[in-house]
């Protein structure tokens, strides 16, 4: 639902607020304009219209736009203004009466009811509140996260016709009916008793069990319940691990190019974050790697190049980690999302020395807004991570955990992966055909099962400028500079994802992107 309109009511309505005996009459022009403006943010094409009506009225009462005693339009008049059924308005009004936001007076209509007096009130906020400047606060910060380079997506990327961005949501692929069934089951009285309590530092045992039974074994991982912990997304897991293992001066290695958010998390804790070299086979287990206390690895699909580390290199990396006493943090962010995904086992499933801390996500397969991730690690590590998580937020919301547990347990998760995988594979095959056709001056890499391409333009190309030009044509791409510690190293590259764009829009989007690149290269030549 959109932002509520900020309006003032017309004098005609103000005069009638105290006229409690007047019969409801058809709205005049000024009143119709007022009520139309008040409900301007309402999505008439959406569902639960009466819920939207109630929410808008409650908000307007709370912020004073609908004052005490003001008469509401008749249900017939408001229905006409909103172009909804009269019953929809009647239901909304009656619910608001039950909640004491409105009062119904016989033969007079509905009026704004009085609200309980606030227990405490602060001083009136001045029109221009005094505010200390950035410098005042900056001098007190222990860290300044905003100073780091981050992946930036246009705020309105979902409104763009050709969003080639990674890891985002395509609403058409969400398993709405299956998720709704699971959510309804979680709202039964017995289930509410299970998730409404505070588990302090625990997790929903039903979800942990489903991870053990259905999710982790598909990746070749077998873990006890005391070796698994839920997080609010994979990034939360990375932050917890970093906080537990990294102190000032700890040497941490990260792939180059690599995941910017992981790099930024590590850099907040230690200045000694070093780039780890790779070749066509993936991360090199060289002396730089062996000199790290902790190394962050994306073996299944390297971020952002989307290459897949072969088995032999995985074994070499594990051996080097064991001999060098390096803790490996494996981010397996989309290990099984597509049917063409390589069947190579993750590092964790090959780890016999307990050197790998495995980070996974349910959100990537469902919707990023769900924020459900997990860590698989030795029991002593999980014990400390739980104690640390307790200090931050105790545990992720148990209602979400229980819905996810039911969703997996009812078989929906596996069927969803199959359905989404087929669609994503179709998109990948379309792009495999179109990219050489429309982007002849570029080179591409994408490992089996990855949902993005890493595209290199001719040397000297500034893909940040390219992305701005593409956005003007409705095409969204992700410039590559942010993925490298040396931002010049990947400036000529960009990431192109396809999880959030409809298949029927891909060709036009790639054609437009090709035209933008061709125009850029021509202007620079």
C-alpha positions as CSV (number, residue, x, y, z in Angstrom):
1,X,0.0,0.0,0.0
2,X,1.4,3.4,-1.0
3,X,2.2,6.3,1.3
4,X,-0.8,7.8,2.9
5,X,-1.8,11.2,1.5
6,X,-1.3,14.2,3.8
7,X,-4.5,16.2,3.5
8,X,-6.6,18.6,5.4
9,X,-10.3,18.3,5.6
10,X,-12.6,20.9,4.1
11,X,-14.5,23.5,6.0
12,X,-17.8,21.8,5.1
13,X,-16.7,18.7,6.9
14,X,-15.4,20.6,9.8
15,X,-18.7,22.4,10.3
16,X,-20.6,19.0,10.3
17,X,-18.4,17.3,12.9
18,X,-20.6,18.4,15.7
19,X,-23.9,17.9,13.8
20,X,-24.6,14.6,15.4
21,X,-28.3,14.5,14.6
22,X,-28.0,15.2,10.9
23,X,-28.8,12.4,8.6
24,X,-26.0,11.2,6.3
25,X,-26.3,12.9,3.0
26,X,-24.5,12.5,-0.3
27,X,-21.1,13.9,-0.3
28,X,-20.5,17.4,-1.7
29,X,-17.6,18.0,-4.1
30,X,-15.2,19.2,-1.4
31,X,-16.0,16.3,0.8
32,X,-15.6,13.8,-2.0
33,X,-12.2,15.4,-2.8
34,X,-11.1,15.1,0.8
35,X,-12.1,11.4,1.2
36,X,-10.6,10.6,-2.2
37,X,-7.3,12.2,-1.2
38,X,-7.3,10.5,2.2
39,X,-7.6,7.1,0.5
40,X,-5.2,7.9,-2.4
41,X,-2.7,5.4,-1.2
42,X,-5.2,2.5,-1.4
43,X,-4.5,-0.2,-3.9
44,X,-7.9,-0.9,-5.3
45,X,-6.6,-3.7,-7.4
46,X,-5.1,-5.4,-4.4
47,X,-6.7,-7.9,-1.9
48,X,-8.2,-7.3,1.5
49,X,-9.7,-3.9,0.6
50,X,-11.5,-3.6,3.9
51,X,-8.2,-4.1,5.8
52,X,-6.7,-1.2,3.8
53,X,-9.8,1.0,4.5
54,X,-9.4,0.2,8.3
55,X,-5.7,0.9,8.3
56,X,-6.0,4.2,6.5
57,X,-8.8,5.4,8.9
58,X,-6.9,4.3,12.0
59,X,-3.8,6.1,10.8
60,X,-5.8,9.3,10.1
61,X,-7.4,9.2,13.5
62,X,-4.1,8.6,15.3
63,X,-2.3,11.5,13.5
64,X,-5.3,13.9,14.0
65,X,-6.5,14.2,10.4
66,X,-9.8,12.7,11.5
67,X,-10.6,14.6,14.7
68,X,-12.8,13.5,17.6
69,X,-16.5,13.7,16.7
70,X,-16.0,14.0,13.0
71,X,-18.8,12.3,11.0
72,X,-17.7,9.6,8.6
73,X,-19.3,9.3,5.1
74,X,-22.1,6.9,4.9
75,X,-21.1,3.4,3.8
76,X,-22.8,4.0,0.5
77,X,-21.0,7.3,-0.1
78,X,-17.5,6.1,0.8
79,X,-18.1,3.0,-1.3
80,X,-18.9,5.2,-4.3
81,X,-15.8,7.3,-3.7
82,X,-13.5,4.3,-3.4
83,X,-15.3,2.3,-6.1
84,X,-15.7,-0.7,-3.8
85,X,-18.7,-2.6,-2.7
86,X,-20.8,-1.2,0.1
87,X,-20.4,-4.4,2.2
88,X,-16.7,-3.8,2.1
89,X,-17.1,-0.4,3.8
90,X,-19.7,-1.7,6.2
91,X,-17.4,-4.5,7.4
92,X,-14.6,-2.0,7.9
93,X,-16.8,0.4,9.8
94,X,-18.2,-2.3,12.1
95,X,-14.7,-3.6,12.9
96,X,-13.6,-0.1,13.8
97,X,-16.6,0.3,16.0
98,X,-15.6,-2.9,17.8
99,X,-12.1,-1.5,18.3
100,X,-13.5,1.9,19.6
101,X,-12.1,3.9,16.8
102,X,-15.6,4.8,15.5
103,X,-18.9,5.1,17.3
104,X,-22.3,4.3,15.6
105,X,-25.2,6.6,16.4
106,X,-28.7,5.5,15.4
107,X,-30.1,7.4,12.4
108,X,-27.0,9.6,12.4
109,X,-24.1,7.5,11.1
110,X,-20.6,6.8,12.1
111,X,-18.4,9.2,14.0
112,X,-14.8,9.3,15.1
113,X,-14.7,8.1,18.7
114,X,-12.6,9.5,21.6
115,X,-9.3,7.8,22.2
116,X,-7.9,6.9,25.7
117,X,-5.8,9.7,27.1
118,X,-2.1,9.2,26.6
119,X,-0.2,8.2,29.7
120,X,2.6,10.5,29.0
121,X,3.1,13.4,26.6
122,X,6.3,15.0,25.5
123,X,6.9,18.6,24.7
124,X,5.5,19.8,21.4
125,X,7.9,19.2,18.6
126,X,9.0,22.5,17.2
127,X,8.6,23.1,13.5
128,X,12.4,23.0,13.0
129,X,13.7,20.5,15.5
130,X,17.3,21.2,16.7
131,X,19.7,18.6,15.3
132,X,23.4,18.1,15.7
133,X,25.4,17.9,12.5
134,X,27.1,14.8,11.1
135,X,30.5,15.9,12.4
136,X,29.2,15.9,16.0
137,X,28.1,12.3,15.8
138,X,30.9,11.1,13.6
139,X,33.5,12.0,16.3
140,X,31.7,9.5,18.6
141,X,31.2,6.5,16.2
142,X,33.3,3.5,17.0
143,X,32.9,2.4,13.4
144,X,31.4,4.1,10.3
145,X,29.8,1.4,8.1
146,X,28.4,4.0,5.7
147,X,32.0,4.7,4.6
148,X,32.3,1.3,3.0
149,X,31.6,0.6,-0.7
150,X,28.4,-1.4,-1.0
151,X,26.3,-2.9,-3.8
152,X,23.8,-0.2,-4.7
153,X,20.6,-1.0,-6.5
154,X,18.1,1.7,-7.7
155,X,15.4,2.2,-5.1
156,X,12.8,1.7,-7.9
157,X,14.4,-1.3,-9.5
158,X,11.1,-3.2,-9.4
159,X,9.4,-0.5,-11.4
160,X,12.0,-0.9,-14.2
161,X,11.0,-3.1,-17.1
162,X,14.4,-4.9,-17.4
163,X,15.8,-5.6,-13.9
164,X,18.9,-7.8,-14.5
165,X,19.9,-7.9,-10.9
166,X,21.1,-10.7,-8.7
167,X,19.4,-12.4,-5.8
168,X,16.1,-10.5,-5.9
169,X,12.5,-11.4,-6.0
170,X,10.2,-12.4,-8.9
171,X,6.7,-12.4,-7.3
172,X,5.4,-14.7,-10.1
173,X,7.7,-17.5,-8.8
174,X,6.7,-17.3,-5.1
175,X,4.7,-20.4,-4.0
176,X,1.8,-18.3,-2.7
177,X,-0.8,-21.0,-2.1
178,X,1.7,-23.4,-0.5
179,X,3.1,-20.8,1.7
180,X,-0.4,-19.6,2.7
181,X,-1.3,-23.2,3.6
182,X,1.8,-23.4,5.8
183,X,1.1,-20.0,7.4
184,X,-2.5,-21.0,8.2
185,X,-1.4,-24.2,9.8
186,X,1.1,-22.2,11.9
187,X,-1.8,-20.1,13.1
188,X,-3.7,-22.9,14.6
189,X,-4.0,-22.8,18.4
190,X,-1.6,-25.7,19.1
191,X,1.0,-24.2,16.8
192,X,0.7,-20.8,18.3
193,X,1.6,-22.3,21.7
194,X,4.7,-23.7,20.1
195,X,6.1,-20.5,18.5
196,X,4.7,-17.7,20.7
197,X,7.1,-18.6,23.6
198,X,10.5,-17.2,24.1
199,X,13.2,-19.8,23.5
200,X,16.0,-17.4,24.7
201,X,18.8,-18.7,22.5
202,X,17.1,-21.7,21.0
203,X,15.4,-22.3,17.6
204,X,12.3,-24.1,16.5
205,X,13.2,-27.8,16.8
206,X,10.8,-28.6,13.9
207,X,12.8,-26.4,11.5
208,X,16.1,-27.8,12.7
209,X,14.7,-31.3,12.1
210,X,13.6,-30.4,8.6
211,X,17.0,-29.0,7.7
212,X,18.5,-32.3,8.9
213,X,16.0,-34.4,7.0
214,X,15.4,-32.5,3.7
215,X,17.7,-29.6,3.1
216,X,21.3,-30.4,4.3
217,X,21.4,-34.0,3.0
218,X,20.7,-32.7,-0.5
219,X,24.1,-30.9,-0.1
220,X,25.7,-34.0,1.3
221,X,25.8,-32.6,4.8
222,X,24.8,-34.5,7.9
223,X,24.7,-32.6,11.2
224,X,23.4,-33.0,14.7
225,X,20.8,-30.6,16.1
226,X,23.5,-29.0,18.3
227,X,25.6,-28.3,15.1
228,X,22.9,-26.1,13.5
229,X,21.7,-22.6,14.3
230,X,19.2,-20.4,12.5
231,X,20.0,-16.8,11.6
232,X,18.1,-13.8,10.0
233,X,19.6,-14.5,6.6
234,X,23.1,-15.6,5.6
235,X,24.5,-12.1,6.1
236,X,23.5,-12.3,9.8
237,X,25.4,-15.6,10.0
238,X,28.5,-14.0,8.5
239,X,28.3,-11.1,11.0
240,X,28.0,-13.5,13.9
241,X,30.9,-15.6,12.7
242,X,33.1,-12.6,12.2
243,X,32.3,-11.1,15.6
244,X,33.2,-14.4,17.2
245,X,36.4,-15.1,15.4
246,X,37.9,-11.8,14.3
247,X,39.8,-9.4,16.6
248,X,41.9,-6.4,15.6
249,X,44.9,-7.8,13.8
250,X,43.4,-11.1,12.7
251,X,44.3,-11.8,9.1
252,X,41.2,-12.6,7.0
253,X,41.3,-13.6,3.4
254,X,38.5,-13.0,0.9
255,X,38.2,-13.9,-2.8
256,X,39.2,-11.2,-5.3
257,X,36.8,-10.2,-6.7
258,X,34.4,-11.1,-3.9
259,X,31.3,-10.4,-1.9
260,X,31.4,-6.7,-0.8
261,X,29.3,-7.1,2.3
262,X,31.5,-9.9,3.7
263,X,34.6,-7.8,3.0
264,X,33.0,-4.8,4.8
265,X,32.0,-6.9,7.8
266,X,35.5,-8.2,8.2
267,X,37.1,-4.7,7.7
268,X,35.0,-3.3,10.6
269,X,36.8,-5.8,12.9
270,X,40.3,-5.9,11.5
271,X,42.4,-3.8,9.1
272,X,44.2,-7.0,7.9
273,X,41.8,-8.2,5.2
274,X,43.7,-9.5,2.2
275,X,42.6,-10.4,-1.3
276,X,43.0,-14.1,-2.2
277,X,44.1,-14.9,-5.8
278,X,42.1,-17.2,-8.1
279,X,42.6,-18.8,-11.5
280,X,40.2,-20.6,-13.8
281,X,39.9,-23.4,-11.2
282,X,39.0,-21.1,-8.3
283,X,40.7,-20.0,-5.2
284,X,44.4,-20.7,-5.0
285,X,45.6,-22.4,-1.8
286,X,48.9,-20.5,-1.9
287,X,51.0,-18.9,0.9
288,X,48.7,-15.9,1.2
289,X,45.8,-18.3,1.9
290,X,47.8,-20.3,4.4
291,X,48.8,-17.1,6.2
292,X,45.1,-16.3,7.1
293,X,43.4,-17.2,10.3
294,X,40.1,-17.2,8.5
295,X,39.1,-17.2,4.8
296,X,35.7,-16.6,3.2
297,X,34.9,-18.9,0.2
298,X,32.1,-19.2,-2.3
299,X,33.0,-22.6,-3.8
300,X,29.7,-23.6,-5.4
301,X,29.2,-20.4,-7.3
302,X,32.0,-17.8,-6.8
303,X,30.7,-14.4,-6.1
304,X,30.5,-12.5,-8.4
305,X,32.1,-14.5,-11.3
306,X,29.7,-17.4,-10.9
307,X,32.4,-20.0,-11.6
308,X,32.3,-23.4,-10.0
309,X,35.3,-24.7,-8.1
310,X,36.2,-28.2,-9.3
311,X,36.5,-31.1,-6.9
312,X,40.3,-31.3,-7.0
313,X,40.7,-27.7,-6.1
314,X,38.2,-28.1,-3.2
315,X,40.3,-31.0,-1.8
316,X,43.5,-29.0,-2.2
317,X,41.9,-26.0,-0.4
318,X,40.7,-28.2,2.5
319,X,44.2,-29.7,2.8
320,X,45.8,-26.3,2.9
321,X,43.3,-25.1,5.5
322,X,44.1,-28.1,7.7
323,X,47.9,-27.7,7.5
324,X,47.7,-23.9,7.8
325,X,45.1,-24.0,10.6
326,X,42.8,-21.8,8.5
327,X,39.1,-21.5,9.4
328,X,37.0,-21.7,6.2
329,X,33.7,-19.8,6.1
330,X,31.8,-21.4,3.2
331,X,28.9,-19.3,1.8
332,X,26.8,-21.8,-0.2
333,X,24.3,-19.2,-1.2
334,X,22.5,-20.9,-4.1
335,X,23.9,-24.4,-4.2
336,X,20.8,-26.2,-5.3
337,X,18.6,-23.6,-6.9
338,X,18.7,-24.9,-10.5
339,X,18.5,-28.4,-11.9
340,X,21.7,-27.9,-13.9
341,X,23.7,-27.1,-10.7
342,X,26.9,-29.1,-10.5
343,X,26.6,-32.1,-8.2
344,X,29.9,-31.2,-6.6
345,X,29.8,-31.5,-2.8
346,X,30.3,-28.3,-0.8
347,X,33.4,-28.0,1.2
348,X,31.6,-28.8,4.4
349,X,30.6,-32.2,3.2
350,X,34.2,-33.0,2.5
351,X,35.5,-31.5,5.7
352,X,37.0,-34.2,8.0
353,X,39.1,-31.8,10.1
354,X,36.1,-29.6,11.3
355,X,37.7,-26.5,9.7
356,X,34.6,-25.4,7.7
357,X,31.8,-23.1,9.0
358,X,28.9,-23.6,6.6
359,X,26.5,-20.7,5.9
360,X,23.2,-21.5,4.0
361,X,20.0,-19.7,3.2
362,X,16.3,-20.6,2.7
363,X,15.6,-17.0,1.7
364,X,17.5,-17.3,-1.6
365,X,15.1,-20.0,-2.8
366,X,11.9,-18.4,-1.5
367,X,12.1,-14.7,-1.1
368,X,14.9,-12.5,0.3
369,X,12.5,-10.6,2.5
370,X,11.9,-13.8,4.6
371,X,15.5,-13.5,6.0
372,X,16.0,-17.1,7.0
373,X,19.6,-18.4,7.1
374,X,21.5,-20.9,9.1
375,X,25.0,-22.0,10.2
376,X,26.3,-25.5,10.4
377,X,29.5,-25.8,12.5
378,X,31.0,-27.9,15.3
379,X,28.9,-27.9,18.4
380,X,31.3,-25.8,20.5
381,X,31.2,-23.1,17.8
382,X,27.4,-23.2,17.6
383,X,27.2,-22.9,21.4
384,X,29.2,-19.7,21.3
385,X,27.3,-18.3,18.3
386,X,24.0,-18.9,20.2
387,X,25.3,-17.0,23.2
388,X,26.4,-14.2,20.9
389,X,23.1,-14.2,19.0
390,X,21.2,-14.0,22.3
391,X,22.8,-10.7,23.0
392,X,21.7,-9.3,19.7
393,X,18.1,-10.6,19.2
394,X,17.8,-13.9,21.1
395,X,16.5,-15.8,18.1
396,X,14.8,-15.2,14.7
397,X,11.0,-14.9,14.9
398,X,9.7,-18.4,15.8
399,X,6.5,-17.9,13.8
400,X,8.6,-17.5,10.6
401,X,10.6,-20.6,11.6
402,X,7.5,-22.7,12.2
403,X,5.9,-21.6,8.8
404,X,9.2,-22.6,7.1
405,X,9.3,-25.9,9.0
406,X,5.7,-26.7,7.9
407,X,6.5,-25.6,4.3
408,X,9.4,-28.0,4.1
409,X,7.7,-30.8,5.9
410,X,4.7,-30.7,3.7
411,X,6.9,-31.3,0.6
412,X,6.4,-27.7,-0.7
413,X,10.1,-26.8,-0.5
414,X,11.3,-29.6,-2.8
415,X,8.5,-29.0,-5.4
416,X,9.2,-25.2,-5.3
417,X,12.9,-25.8,-6.0
418,X,11.9,-27.9,-9.0
419,X,9.5,-25.4,-10.4
420,X,11.8,-22.4,-9.9
421,X,14.7,-24.3,-11.2
422,X,12.9,-25.0,-14.5
423,X,12.0,-21.4,-15.0
424,X,15.5,-20.1,-14.1
425,X,17.1,-22.7,-16.4
426,X,14.9,-21.5,-19.3
427,X,16.0,-18.0,-18.7
428,X,19.7,-19.0,-18.6
429,X,19.3,-20.8,-21.9
430,X,17.7,-17.7,-23.4
431,X,20.6,-15.6,-22.2
432,X,23.1,-18.1,-23.5
433,X,21.7,-17.6,-26.9
434,X,21.2,-13.8,-26.7
435,X,24.3,-12.5,-25.0
436,X,26.7,-13.3,-27.9
437,X,24.2,-11.9,-30.4
438,X,23.6,-8.5,-28.7
439,X,26.8,-8.1,-26.7
440,X,29.5,-9.2,-29.3
441,X,32.2,-7.1,-27.7
442,X,31.9,-8.7,-24.2
443,X,32.9,-12.0,-22.7
444,X,30.8,-13.9,-20.3
445,X,31.1,-16.5,-17.5
446,X,28.5,-18.4,-15.6
447,X,28.9,-21.8,-13.9
448,X,26.2,-24.5,-14.0
449,X,23.4,-23.6,-11.6
450,X,24.3,-20.0,-11.1
451,X,21.6,-17.3,-11.5
452,X,24.0,-14.6,-12.8
453,X,26.6,-13.9,-15.5
454,X,29.8,-12.0,-14.9
455,X,30.3,-9.9,-18.0
456,X,33.6,-8.3,-19.0
457,X,33.5,-5.3,-21.4
458,X,36.6,-4.1,-23.3
459,X,39.3,-2.8,-21.0
460,X,38.8,0.8,-20.1
461,X,35.0,0.6,-19.9
462,X,33.5,2.3,-16.9
463,X,30.5,0.1,-16.1
464,X,29.3,2.5,-13.5
465,X,28.7,5.1,-16.3
466,X,27.4,2.2,-18.4
467,X,24.8,1.2,-15.7
468,X,23.6,4.8,-15.5
469,X,23.1,5.0,-19.3
470,X,21.3,1.6,-19.2
471,X,19.0,2.7,-16.4
472,X,17.8,5.5,-18.6
473,X,16.6,2.8,-21.0
474,X,14.9,0.8,-18.2
475,X,17.7,-1.7,-17.9
476,X,19.2,-2.4,-14.5
477,X,22.7,-4.0,-14.2
478,X,25.3,-4.1,-11.3
479,X,28.6,-2.4,-12.0
480,X,31.6,-4.5,-11.1
481,X,34.0,-2.1,-9.4
482,X,32.4,-2.6,-5.9
483,X,33.3,-6.3,-6.0
484,X,37.1,-5.8,-5.9
485,X,39.3,-4.4,-3.2
486,X,41.1,-2.5,-5.9
487,X,38.0,-1.0,-7.6
488,X,39.9,-0.4,-10.8
489,X,40.4,-4.1,-11.3
490,X,36.7,-4.9,-12.1
491,X,35.6,-1.5,-13.3
492,X,35.1,-2.9,-16.9
493,X,32.9,-5.8,-15.6
494,X,29.3,-6.0,-14.5
495,X,27.0,-8.6,-13.0
496,X,23.9,-9.6,-14.8
497,X,21.3,-11.5,-12.8
498,X,18.1,-13.1,-14.1
499,X,16.1,-14.3,-11.1
500,X,13.9,-11.2,-11.1
501,X,13.1,-10.6,-14.8
502,X,10.4,-12.3,-16.6
503,X,11.5,-14.6,-19.4
504,X,9.4,-12.8,-22.1
505,X,11.3,-9.5,-21.3
506,X,14.8,-10.8,-21.5
507,X,15.4,-10.3,-25.3
508,X,14.2,-6.7,-25.4
509,X,16.2,-5.9,-22.3
510,X,19.4,-7.5,-23.7
511,X,18.9,-5.8,-27.0
512,X,18.6,-2.4,-25.3
513,X,21.7,-3.2,-23.2
514,X,23.6,-4.1,-26.3
515,X,22.7,-0.8,-27.9
516,X,23.8,1.1,-24.8
517,X,27.2,-0.7,-24.7
518,X,27.7,-0.1,-28.5
519,X,26.9,3.6,-28.1
520,X,29.3,3.9,-25.1
521,X,32.1,2.1,-26.9
522,X,31.6,4.2,-30.0
523,X,31.7,7.4,-28.0
524,X,34.9,6.3,-26.2
525,X,36.7,5.2,-29.4
